[in-house]
């Protein structure tokens, strides 16, 4: 016995479950199948269910008659040209004319009452002009109407356009706007109102079908009090029922719901209130909903039967085996799970020194081993993330210092002073405003990544300062694709590339230089390009700086520190496959490309 227990413990979890199922389910089910074979031979149950299907089909025909009445009722209003003309009017020339129109529409409602005296439906016309009409609105009291604009936002409304001349039946619960004004309906018949000449949609026609009216149709068809009928939509929601407690409930048993929705009609056995019951159902052709009848089997038809005694005996053995095996499996499975749960709670509290013991070779043992490996990996990643975060913050500070350094401020203020002395107040004011905006965005904005549009605004302020400092040296242009305006980019990523073009590309150029900055989409990536027609530069040196093969040098004319800082920041944030690339243009200038993946504020 000990050897068997040890072998069972070393089996994989799938093998254990398979063995348990063989003991718990397969053998008893085979015995039960053989014993029940003789009981299902009788045709009594089939004949009984066939008679229930006949009843349901008769109820379904009565419902179809009701739907046909509604079609005739709505056609009376839909095809009336004078009524169609009145509700097509968006504006009236005077309040009197509007009052006369409403009176005429009310007269059509009264006339419909006389023609369709057997139909007691509340019909409402909800027009896009903002005016609403109802057969219940006789002016004696206030009538609360749903808001058409709100109805148009609901999902069911979009399907009305699939067949604009037909009536669509919707359950009462699917429209929160309709429920504000009616709470006793089972369903609603909704139809688009259209101008008979132009085809323009004027609004909707809605017929409220009371729950009581549908339930009366059900009760008129059942033969016994024990039989209950309900109407279920395609989602399993019960719209109305002869059993009031079932209304607005759902068929929660997935197996039963699958049988009800998987076929047009049929019957099967089920459990209702813990008792065996017979379910029969048909599908309504107009709505696609299910008419369902259920009846509990109260009589113990098998009492005293030898087969019943044998089934009871087998069931007892089955239950006994199930209890024994379930207790054993519960203890065997729950113990390592509880231990692993306790260890995970300790990890959640911050204790990464926890390691769970590995006692077996099955899936639980492998899970414990992988858990230990995962905790070790997490420790490594935390250390690595801390290092990368520290390095990234350091690079950001270097980038900020490289952007706004004392030398830059001194030269900028000196150029502003020159503009003032030259009595160029407008340009001086423009430079001061640009400098203030640049300083505020640089030091006040704590975000790591900002939208492309904001980065370009900062760049414009920088270019304004440089443009006034280096008079008639260069001109610039910024082009931003509308698709990428809200995509995010790390702050101060483009300026160092522009600074390189100004400080290095045009230092030896005699005529006016040109700088083009472009932001656009390249597949799933964001492409930022800075291109100049200057004297170019040492491309190999720049590439070595970008690759990290050579440290950036600093001098008054050119510094590779800025672009190297940008490169390292981009690769820390997005990975080694992204960053800056450099090329010579066909005119001899330089072109820097920044490629990073597309991200928006919602994705951060």
C-alpha positions in Angstrom: 0.0 0.0 0.0 2.9 2.3 0.8 4.4 1.8 -2.6 1.2 2.5 -4.4 0.7 5.7 -2.4 4.3 6.8 -3.2 3.8 6.1 -6.9 0.5 8.0 -6.9 2.3 11.0 -5.3 4.9 11.0 -8.0 2.4 11.0 -10.8 1.8 14.2 -12.8 -1.3 16.2 -11.9 -3.0 15.3 -15.2 -2.4 11.6 -14.5 -3.9 11.9 -11.0 -7.0 13.7 -12.3 -7.4 11.1 -15.1 -7.2 8.2 -12.6 -9.6 9.9 -10.3 -12.1 10.5 -13.1 -11.9 6.9 -14.1 -12.8 5.8 -10.6 -15.4 8.5 -9.9 -17.2 8.9 -13.2 -16.5 6.5 -16.0 -17.2 3.2 -14.3 -20.4 4.4 -12.5 -21.6 6.1 -15.7 -21.2 3.0 -17.7 -23.2 1.0 -15.1 -25.9 3.7 -15.0 -26.1 3.8 -18.7 -26.8 0.1 -18.9 -29.4 0.3 -16.2 -31.2 3.3 -17.6 -31.3 1.8 -21.1 -34.5 -0.1 -20.5 -36.2 3.0 -19.0 -35.8 5.2 -22.0 -37.4 2.7 -24.4 -40.9 3.8 -23.6 -42.4 6.4 -25.8 -44.6 8.0 -23.1 -42.1 10.7 -22.4 -41.7 11.5 -26.1 -45.5 11.7 -26.7 -45.8 14.0 -23.6 -43.2 16.4 -24.9 -44.7 16.4 -28.4 -48.0 17.5 -26.9 -46.2 20.3 -25.1 -44.6 21.4 -28.3 -48.1 21.6 -29.8 -49.2 23.9 -27.0 -46.1 26.1 -27.4 -46.7 26.3 -31.2 -50.2 27.4 -30.6 -49.0 30.1 -28.1 -46.4 31.1 -30.7 -49.1 31.5 -33.4 -51.1 33.7 -31.0 -48.0 35.8 -30.5 -47.6 36.0 -34.3 -51.2 37.2 -34.6 -50.3 39.9 -32.1 -47.3 40.9 -34.1 -49.4 41.0 -37.3 -51.8 43.3 -35.5 -49.0 45.6 -34.6 -47.8 45.6 -38.2 -51.2 46.7 -39.4 -51.5 49.2 -36.5 -48.2 50.9 -37.3 -48.8 50.8 -41.1 -51.9 52.9 -40.5 -49.6 55.7 -39.2 -46.5 54.9 -41.4 -48.4 55.1 -44.7 -50.6 58.1 -43.9 -49.3 60.8 -46.2 -51.0 63.7 -44.3 -49.6 62.5 -41.0 -46.2 62.0 -42.6 -46.3 65.5 -43.9 -47.1 67.0 -40.5 -44.3 65.2 -38.7 -41.9 66.0 -41.5 -42.2 69.7 -40.7 -39.2 70.9 -38.7 -40.6 74.4 -38.0 -44.0 76.0 -38.0 -44.7 79.5 -39.2 -46.7 80.3 -36.0 -47.6 78.7 -32.7 -51.2 78.5 -33.9 -50.1 76.4 -36.9 -48.2 74.1 -34.6 -51.2 73.8 -32.4 -53.4 72.9 -35.4 -50.9 70.3 -36.6 -50.8 68.7 -33.1 -54.6 68.6 -33.1 -54.7 66.9 -36.5 -52.2 64.3 -35.4 -54.3 63.7 -32.2 -57.4 63.2 -34.5 -55.5 60.4 -36.3 -54.8 58.8 -33.0 -58.5 58.9 -32.1 -59.4 57.5 -35.5 -57.0 54.6 -35.0 -58.7 53.9 -31.7 -62.0 53.4 -33.5 -60.5 51.3 -36.4 -58.3 49.2 -34.1 -60.6 49.0 -31.1 -59.3 45.6 -30.0 -55.7 46.8 -29.7 -54.9 48.7 -26.5 -51.3 49.7 -27.2 -49.5 52.9 -26.3 -48.0 54.1 -29.6 -45.5 57.0 -29.5 -44.0 59.0 -32.3 -40.6 60.4 -31.4 -39.5 63.0 -34.1 -36.1 64.4 -34.8 -37.7 67.9 -34.8 -37.9 67.6 -31.0 -41.7 67.1 -31.0 -43.3 63.9 -29.7 -46.8 62.5 -29.9 -48.6 59.6 -28.2 -52.0 58.0 -28.3 -52.1 58.5 -24.5 -51.4 62.3 -24.8 -54.9 63.8 -24.8 -53.7 67.0 -23.2 -55.3 66.2 -19.8 -52.0 65.5 -18.1 -48.2 65.7 -18.6 -46.7 62.8 -20.7 -43.1 61.9 -20.1 -41.3 61.0 -23.4 -37.9 59.4 -23.9 -35.2 61.5 -25.5 -34.6 60.6 -29.1 -31.0 61.7 -29.1 -30.3 59.4 -26.2 -32.0 56.5 -27.9 -29.9 57.0 -31.0 -26.8 56.3 -28.9 -28.0 52.9 -27.8 -26.7 49.8 -29.6 -30.1 48.5 -30.7 -30.8 51.7 -32.6 -28.0 51.1 -35.1 -29.7 47.9 -36.3 -32.8 49.7 -37.3 -31.1 50.9 -40.5 -30.4 47.3 -41.6 -34.0 47.0 -42.8 -35.7 50.4 -42.5 -39.1 49.3 -43.6 -39.5 46.6 -41.0 -40.4 46.5 -37.3 -37.7 45.6 -34.8 -38.7 44.1 -31.5 -36.4 44.9 -28.6 -36.6 43.6 -25.0 -37.6 46.3 -22.4 -34.4 46.1 -20.4 -32.0 46.9 -23.3 -33.0 50.6 -23.4 -32.4 52.5 -20.3 -34.0 55.6 -21.9 -37.3 53.8 -22.6 -37.3 52.4 -19.0 -37.4 56.0 -17.7 -40.9 56.4 -19.0 -42.2 52.8 -19.0 -41.5 50.0 -16.6 -44.3 47.5 -17.1 -43.5 46.4 -20.7 -42.2 43.1 -21.9 -40.9 44.4 -25.2 -41.2 47.2 -27.6 -41.9 47.3 -31.3 -39.7 50.0 -32.9 -39.9 51.3 -36.5 -38.1 54.1 -38.3 -40.2 57.0 -39.4 -39.2 58.2 -42.9 -40.4 60.9 -45.2 -42.5 59.1 -47.9 -41.1 61.3 -50.6 -37.4 61.9 -49.8 -36.7 58.9 -47.6 -35.3 61.2 -44.9 -35.5 59.6 -41.4 -37.9 61.6 -39.3 -37.6 59.7 -36.0 -39.0 56.4 -34.7 -42.4 54.9 -34.0 -42.5 52.9 -30.8 -45.3 50.5 -29.6 -45.2 49.5 -25.9 -46.3 45.8 -25.5 -47.3 45.4 -21.8 -46.0 42.3 -20.0 -49.5 41.4 -18.8 -50.8 41.2 -22.4 -48.1 38.6 -23.3 -48.6 36.7 -20.1 -52.4 36.5 -20.8 -51.5 34.8 -24.2 -49.3 32.3 -22.3 -52.0 31.5 -19.7 -54.6 31.1 -22.5 -52.5 28.2 -23.9 -51.4 26.2 -20.9 -53.5 23.2 -19.9 -52.4 22.6 -16.3 -51.4 24.9 -13.4 -48.2 23.0 -13.0 -47.1 24.1 -16.5 -45.2 27.4 -16.6 -44.3 29.4 -19.8 -41.8 32.2 -20.2 -40.3 34.2 -23.1 -36.5 34.3 -23.3 -34.4 36.5 -25.6 -31.2 35.4 -27.3 -29.0 36.3 -24.3 -31.0 34.1 -21.8 -32.9 37.0 -20.2 -36.5 36.2 -19.3 -38.8 39.0 -20.6 -42.1 37.8 -19.2 -43.4 34.6 -17.6 -46.5 33.1 -16.0 -44.2 32.7 -12.9 -43.8 36.3 -11.9 -40.6 35.7 -9.9 -38.7 34.7 -13.1 -39.3 38.0 -14.9 -36.0 39.9 -15.6 -34.0 36.8 -14.4 -31.5 35.0 -16.6 -31.0 31.4 -17.4 -27.7 31.0 -15.7 -27.0 27.3 -16.2 -24.7 27.3 -19.2 -25.7 23.8 -20.3 -29.4 24.6 -20.4 -28.8 27.9 -22.2 -26.7 26.1 -24.8 -29.5 23.7 -25.5 -32.1 26.4 -25.7 -30.2 28.6 -28.1 -28.6 25.8 -30.1 -31.8 24.5 -31.7 -35.1 25.9 -33.1 -37.2 23.6 -31.0 -37.0 20.6 -28.8 -37.1 19.4 -25.2 -34.8 18.1 -22.5 -34.7 17.2 -18.8 -33.4 19.6 -16.3 -33.5 20.6 -12.6 -36.0 23.2 -11.5 -35.9 24.2 -7.8 -34.0 21.1 -7.1 -36.6 18.9 -8.7 -36.5 17.1 -12.0 -38.4 18.9 -14.7 -39.1 18.7 -18.4 -38.2 21.6 -20.6 -39.8 22.2 -24.0 -39.1 25.2 -26.3 -39.9 26.7 -29.7 -38.5 29.7 -31.5 -40.6 32.7 -32.5 -40.0 33.4 -36.1 -40.5 37.2 -35.9 -38.1 37.9 -33.0 -35.9 34.8 -32.8 -36.7 34.6 -29.1 -37.5 31.3 -27.3 -40.9 30.3 -25.9 -40.1 27.9 -23.1 -42.4 25.7 -21.1 -41.3 23.8 -18.0 -43.1 21.4 -15.7 -41.8 19.7 -12.6 -42.1 15.9 -12.4 -43.7 15.5 -9.0 -44.8 11.9 -9.2 -42.2 9.3 -8.1 -42.9 7.0 -11.1 -40.0 4.8 -10.3 -40.8 4.0 -6.7 -40.8 0.3 -6.0 -39.1 -0.5 -9.3 -36.2 -3.0 -9.1 -34.2 -0.9 -11.5 -34.6 2.1 -9.2 -33.3 0.1 -6.3 -30.3 -1.0 -8.3 -29.6 2.6 -9.4 -29.9 3.8 -5.8 -27.4 1.1 -4.8 -24.9 2.1 -7.5 -25.4 5.8 -6.7 -24.6 5.1 -3.1 -21.4 3.4 -4.0 -20.6 6.2 -6.4 -21.2 8.9 -3.7 -19.0 6.9 -1.3 -16.1 6.7 -3.8 -16.6 10.4 -4.7 -16.4 11.5 -1.1 -13.3 9.4 -0.4 -11.4 10.5 -3.5 -12.5 14.1 -3.2 -11.3 14.3 0.4 -8.0 12.8 -0.5 -7.5 15.1 -3.6 -8.6 18.1 -1.6 -6.0 17.5 1.1 -3.3 16.6 -1.4 -3.9 19.6 -3.7 -4.8 22.2 -1.0 -1.7 21.7 1.2 1.0 22.9 -1.3 -1.4 25.5 -2.7 -1.9 27.0 0.8 1.8 26.9 1.4 2.5 28.6 -1.9 -0.3 31.2 -1.2 1.3 32.0 2.2 4.7 32.5 0.5 3.1 34.7 -2.2 1.5 36.9 0.5 5.0 37.3 2.2 6.4 38.3 -1.2 3.5 40.8 -1.7 4.5 42.4 1.7 8.0 42.9 0.3 9.9 39.9 1.6 11.9 38.7 -1.5 13.9 36.3 0.6 11.0 33.8 0.7 11.6 30.4 -1.0 9.0 27.7 -1.0 10.2 24.1 -0.4 10.2 21.6 -3.4 8.8 18.3 -2.0 7.5 16.4 -5.1 8.3 16.0 -8.8 4.8 16.7 -10.1 3.3 20.0 -11.3 3.2 21.4 -7.8 6.9 20.7 -7.3 7.6 22.3 -10.7 5.4 25.3 -9.8 7.3 25.8 -6.5 10.6 25.6 -8.3 9.5 28.2 -10.9 8.1 30.4 -8.1 11.6 30.4 -6.5 13.2 31.2 -9.8 10.7 34.0 -10.5 11.4 35.6 -7.1 15.2 35.5 -7.8 14.5 37.0 -11.3 12.4 39.7 -9.7 15.2 40.6 -7.3 17.6 40.9 -10.3 15.2 43.1 -12.2 14.6 45.4 -9.3 18.3 46.0 -8.9 18.6 46.6 -12.7 15.6 48.9 -12.8 17.0 51.0 -10.0 20.3 51.3 -11.8 18.6 52.2 -15.1 16.3 54.7 -13.4 19.3 56.4 -11.6 21.2 56.5 -14.9 18.2 57.9 -16.8 17.6 60.7 -14.3 21.3 61.6 -14.5 21.1 61.7 -18.2 18.0 64.0 -18.1 19.8 66.4 -15.8 22.8 66.4 -18.1 20.5 67.1 -21.0 18.9 70.0 -19.2 22.2 71.4 -18.3 23.5 71.0 -21.8 20.4 72.9 -23.0 20.3 75.8 -20.6 23.9 76.4 -19.5 25.5 79.7 -18.4 27.2 80.1 -21.8 23.9 79.7 -23.6 22.1 82.2 -21.2 25.0 84.7 -21.5 25.0 84.7 -25.3 21.2 84.9 -25.4 21.0 87.8 -23.0 23.9 89.5 -24.8 22.0 89.2 -28.1 18.8 90.6 -26.4 20.9 93.5 -25.1 22.2 94.1 -28.6 18.7 94.2 -30.0 17.7 96.7 -27.3 20.7 98.9 -28.1 19.8 98.7 -31.8 16.3 100.0 -30.9 14.8 96.7 -32.1 12.3 96.4 -29.3 9.9 94.1 -31.0 12.6 91.5 -31.7 14.0 91.9 -28.1 10.5 91.4 -26.7 10.1 88.3 -28.9 13.4 86.9 -27.6 12.6 87.6 -23.9 9.2 85.9 -24.3 10.7 82.9 -26.1 13.4 82.6 -23.4 10.8 82.7 -20.6 8.7 80.0 -22.2 11.8 77.8 -22.7 12.9 78.2 -19.1 9.4 77.6 -17.7 8.9 74.4 -19.8 12.4 73.1 -19.0 12.3 73.5 -15.3 8.6 73.5 -14.3 7.3 70.6 -16.4 8.2 67.4 -14.5 6.9 64.9 -17.2 9.4 62.6 -18.7 7.5 62.3 -22.0 5.5 65.0 -23.7 3.3 65.2 -26.9 5.2 66.0 -30.2 3.3 69.3 -30.4 4.7 70.5 -27.1 8.2 69.4 -28.0 7.9 71.4 -31.2 6.7 74.4 -29.3 9.8 74.4 -27.1 11.9 73.9 -30.2 10.3 77.0 -31.8 11.2 79.1 -28.7 14.8 77.8 -29.0 14.9 78.6 -32.7 13.5 82.1 -32.2 16.4 82.8 -29.8 19.0 81.3 -32.2 17.5 83.1 -35.1 17.9 86.5 -33.4 21.3 85.6 -32.2 22.6 84.5 -35.6 21.0 87.1 -37.7 20.5 86.1 -41.4 22.5 82.9 -40.8 19.7 80.3 -41.3 16.0 79.8 -41.8 14.0 76.9 -40.4 10.7 75.1 -41.0 8.8 72.6 -38.8 6.4 70.1 -40.3 4.3 67.9 -38.1 1.9 65.2 -39.5 -1.5 65.4 -38.0 -1.4 61.7 -37.1 1.5 62.1 -34.7 0.6 65.3 -32.9 -0.4 63.5 -29.7 2.3 60.8 -29.8 4.7 61.0 -26.9 8.5 61.7 -27.1 11.0 62.1 -24.3 11.4 65.8 -23.4 14.4 67.7 -25.0 15.1 65.1 -27.6 15.1 67.2 -30.8 16.8 70.4 -29.6 20.4 68.9 -29.4 20.1 67.8 -33.0 19.1 71.3 -34.1 21.8 72.8 -32.0 24.4 70.7 -33.8 23.1 72.0 -37.2 23.3 75.7 -36.0 26.6 75.5 -34.2 28.5 73.2 -36.5 26.7 73.0 -39.8 26.6 76.7 -40.6 29.8 77.9 -39.0 31.7 77.8 -42.3 28.7 78.4 -44.7 28.7 81.7 -46.5 25.1 81.8 -47.7 21.9 81.3 -45.7 21.5 77.8 -44.3 18.2 75.8 -44.0 17.0 73.5 -41.3 14.0 71.3 -41.8 12.4 69.5 -38.8 9.8 66.9 -39.7 7.6 64.6 -37.5 5.7 61.8 -39.2 4.6 58.2 -38.8 6.7 55.4 -40.2 4.6 52.3 -39.9 4.1 51.7 -36.2 7.0 54.0 -35.3 7.4 57.8 -34.8 10.0 59.3 -37.1 11.6 62.7 -36.2 14.0 64.1 -38.8 16.4 67.1 -38.5 18.0 67.9 -41.8 20.3 70.8 -42.8 22.2 71.9 -45.9 25.3 73.0 -43.9 28.9 72.0 -44.3 28.3 68.5 -42.9 30.5 67.1 -40.2 32.6 64.1 -39.2 30.0 61.5 -39.8 32.1 58.6 -38.5 32.9 60.4 -35.3 29.2 61.2 -34.8 28.3 57.5 -35.4 30.9 56.4 -32.9 29.5 58.8 -30.3 26.0 57.5 -30.9 27.1 53.9 -30.7 29.0 54.6 -27.5 32.3 53.6 -29.0 33.8 57.0 -28.3 33.3 59.6 -25.6 31.8 62.9 -26.7 34.2 65.8 -27.0 33.2 69.3 -26.0 34.3 72.6 -27.5 32.9 76.0 -28.4 31.8 75.0 -31.9 30.4 71.5 -31.5 29.5 69.2 -28.7 28.5 65.5 -29.1 27.4 65.4 -25.4 23.8 66.5 -26.2 23.1 63.9 -29.0 24.8 61.2 -27.0 22.6 62.0 -23.9 19.5 61.8 -26.1 20.6 58.5 -27.6 21.2 56.9 -24.2 17.9 58.2 -22.9 15.9 56.9 -25.9 17.6 53.4 -25.7 17.0 53.2 -21.9 13.3 54.0 -22.4 12.5 52.0 -25.6 15.4 49.5 -26.1 18.6 49.2 -28.1 16.8 48.9 -31.4 15.5 52.5 -31.2 17.3 55.8 -31.1 19.2 58.2 -33.4 20.8 57.5 -36.7 22.9 60.0 -38.8 23.5 60.3 -42.5 25.0 62.9 -45.0 22.4 64.5 -47.3 22.9 64.7 -51.1 23.6 68.4 -50.6 26.5 67.7 -48.2 24.6 68.6 -45.0 23.6 66.3 -42.1 20.4 64.4 -41.4 19.5 63.0 -38.0 16.6 60.6 -37.7 15.0 59.6 -34.3 12.9 56.5 -34.4 10.8 55.5 -31.4 7.6 53.3 -31.1 4.2 55.0 -31.1 2.9 55.8 -27.7 0.1 58.1 -26.4 -0.9 59.3 -23.0 -3.6 56.6 -22.7 -1.0 53.9 -23.3 1.5 55.2 -20.7 
